[in-house]
Amino acid sequence: MLRACCALAVARALGARADEPAAEPPPEAVAPPQPGDVLVYALGARTNQPIALADVAAGAKQITAFPMDPKTRRVRDGTRLNQLIVVRIAASLLSEETRSRAADGVVAYSGVCTHTGCDVTDWVAPAQHLKCPCHESEYDPGDAARVVSGPAPWQLAALPLKIVDGVLAVAAPFVGKVGFAQPGSPSGE
Amino acid sequence: MLARSSLESRQTVCRRCAFSKARAASAAVGLLALVAFMQLAKAAEPARNYSAVTDARLVSPEPRNWLMYRRTYDSWGYSPLDKINARNVQELVPVWSASTGTTEGHQSPPIVNDGTMFITTPFNQVLAYDAASGELLWRYQRRMPPDIRMGHPTNRGVALLGDKLYMATSDAKVVALDARTGRVVWDKAVEDYNGGYYMTMAPLAARGKIMVGVSGGERGIRGFVVALDAETGSEVWKTYTIPGPGEPGHESWPGDSWKTGGGPVWVTGSFDPALGLTYWGTGNPGPWTGDRRPGDNLYTSSVLALDVETGKLRGYHQYHWNDSWDWDEVSAPLLIDVQRDGRTVHGLVHPARDGYLWFLERAESGISFVAAKPYVTQNVFTSIDPKTGRPSYDESHKPAVGKSAKYCPSLWGGKDWPPAAYSPKTGLLYIPANENLCSEMEGDDTEYRRGQQFTAAQTNDFTVAAGATHIGELQAWNVKTRERAWTHEYASPNWGPVLATGGGIVFEGGTSDRYFHAFDAATGKQLWQYRTNSGITGVPTTFEVGGVQYVAVQSGWGVDAQGMLGRIDKARGTDTVVPQGGVIWVFALHSR
């Protein structure tokens, strides 16, 4: 059972074989999330389908998402810097800042850890914290994804949300820096 | 002052290109009359000579030099230099130091070729210095792609061949630089970093080839070693550590698990020039718990003998099958020959992450098992087959999906990547070990997602043995008798690569108290220590310039050493602060 599911996932994720260079994604696929973009599932059986508000359970593990241009239906999955994580937090656990960006308790953040750029894929259920598996940085999604513990230097970039026709949509561009700092690298052109 | 080279303006900043200036001057000289040329020739000579590195020099390096990761192809980490010795090591003082300008784990050895030193730092920076004066000759910086996952921000050093040096990069490329200027000669991708591949090891240079392996055992890669032509960067051969369909060993992987089965190679291999064979340690299979991939999972957690010319697999030994503990066996075995029962045993010696010290024999026909014994507390192996060396397991200490199991040593093993050293003078092998640590792990059913973490496991608990008074150890083992000669204990964990010298000294850092230590190689008595800027996980080296012997090491705490310390703090309720930041330190005798 597990084997079958994983094999499918492998085939899908690999797409082109490693020895065939992938085609350059079109500009709209790598553009950052735009206001009005709809959030779609990045993984699983409902990949590329819009995420309905009703499908996001409070306190549940984060859903991985990408923004999609609702007109062209182009998913902006050409760069992993557009990878988003979505969770729903009880109103009592939301800071004022985060409440202003939330849609009915649902918040979205960049899925790229600010420490060394790994994917923030783990969920600490008791504390309702987002966690990076690489070096165990934990973020509080109820409070602007501030760093609770671990080596991450700053919070995850936040993506303000709204609800359009019952599905999650982008209300405003990212707040904060997406990606991680590269110490010692040249500091600009 | 800060002259950027036009060709690599984004990547290379050339601070003091003494060599290129000299070359420009040299060209101008050609326009002058012969007499003028004769007069000017001396002044127009390159400001520094650079001794081309030949195969012969790599096989038999001058005592004064340290030309590769472990100095010699046998991976001894030994220098015959003896001006610094047990009688005077107390007089060792720093003679120059330099900030690397970056953070994270500084692990590379200062590589020295006739007075020119090269170090690498995290984020794939290379710095070239005058090894005696500390003058910075050039600096190469590399901008990482913004979407990279920098799981292990570190680099373990350069390889030298001809007038070039070579570095494997975090974005899965090999870059060749002109050793005199730092200019990029070629830059070749060996894999796609978005697929979870990255590189941290110092390449192995031999027979006109630059050999590297790939990291990513936690990200669903299929490991390999690739040899590139040193002049052009084009691929000469590539050998996967996981056999494909139709190849022997493929049957040790169910279904498609081989495609994402890990088996990375991230520490420099050893080389036996007489046999023409390179020896590589391979890392863990993935995902972490073995029930996700029932079978032996060849050739993970193994040593491979690869033909240097063709890459053909000529032998292997798997230290432990169906790894379920994240016990990479990436350190290459040391090639140590001993006399036993009236014959020379051409040995392979490996202090393993699985907590056992392995003695194997190498030959043209392959690798055979000799003996193995634990050097730290190990509760997984119940026995070792005396003929094959295959261990049997206590299943209660083997984690699986939905089954949490505790095991010792921890997932970082008895010894992780920091290299052991061997001294032919003492006949002792020096192992940087960690004792008294255990892990608890439980697998889950996480699916593969390209490039993402694919351990499919949670490390639930990390424990320090009750009543433990120490964690780190420097152990010395007699290779001939296979008995332990001495042990030095540290309260701190030990992540210190080891240097052994002809002066009868063993050097290492490794502890969170930031000390660089010197021990009597025969007795283990501590003779000297010096407190540096940060914790030392760098490989120490020694070299001679102008008749003076120097010892050099980078200090800069980070990556797994920091990760383990965090786990120990959590288990003990302590808070050990070791600020990051890299510095290269160079020591010599006060009375030099």
Contacts between the chains, C-beta under 8 A, distances in Angstrom:
chain1	res1	chain2	res2	distance
A	2	B	292	7.4
A	2	B	445	5.7
A	3	B	254	6.9
A	3	B	255	4.8
A	3	B	256	7.6
A	3	B	257	7.6
A	5	B	447	6.2
A	6	B	256	7.5
A	6	B	447	5.3
A	6	B	448	5.6
A	7	B	255	6.2
A	7	B	256	4.7
A	9	B	447	4.4
A	9	B	448	5.3
A	9	B	449	6.9
A	10	B	256	6.1
A	10	B	259	6.2
A	10	B	260	6.2
A	10	B	448	5.1
A	13	B	448	6.5
A	13	B	449	5.7
A	13	B	450	3.9
A	14	B	450	6.2
A	18	B	191	6.7
A	18	B	192	6.0
A	18	B	195	5.9
A	43	B	447	7.9
A	43	B	449	6.5
A	79	B	147	5.5
A	80	B	147	5.0
A	80	B	194	7.4
A	80	B	451	7.5
A	81	B	146	6.4
A	81	B	147	5.3
A	112	B	147	7.9
A	116	B	149	7.1
A	116	B	150	3.9
A	116	B	151	6.3
A	116	B	153	5.6
A	117	B	147	7.6
A	117	B	148	5.7
A	117	B	149	4.8
A	117	B	150	5.1
A	118	B	149	5.0
A	118	B	150	7.9
A	118	B	151	5.9
A	118	B	453	6.5
A	119	B	149	6.9
A	119	B	449	8.0
A	119	B	452	4.9
A	119	B	453	6.5
A	121	B	452	6.6
A	121	B	453	6.3
A	133	B	453	4.5
A	133	B	455	6.9
A	134	B	149	7.6
A	134	B	151	5.1
A	134	B	453	6.6
A	135	B	563	6.3
A	136	B	563	7.7
A	136	B	566	7.3
A	151	B	562	7.5
A	179	B	146	5.3
A	179	B	147	7.4
A	180	B	150	6.9
A	182	B	123	5.7
A	182	B	143	7.6
A	182	B	144	5.6
A	182	B	150	7.5
A	183	B	102	5.0
A	183	B	103	4.3
A	183	B	104	6.6
A	183	B	122	7.4
A	183	B	123	6.7
A	184	B	100	7.1
A	184	B	101	5.2
A	184	B	102	2.7
A	184	B	103	7.0
A	184	B	121	6.6
A	184	B	122	6.9
A	184	B	123	5.0
A	184	B	125	5.8
A	184	B	141	7.3
A	185	B	123	5.5
A	185	B	141	6.3
A	185	B	142	7.4
A	185	B	143	5.6
A	185	B	144	6.6
A	186	B	10	7.6
A	186	B	13	7.0
A	186	B	141	5.5
A	186	B	143	6.1
A	189	B	10	7.8
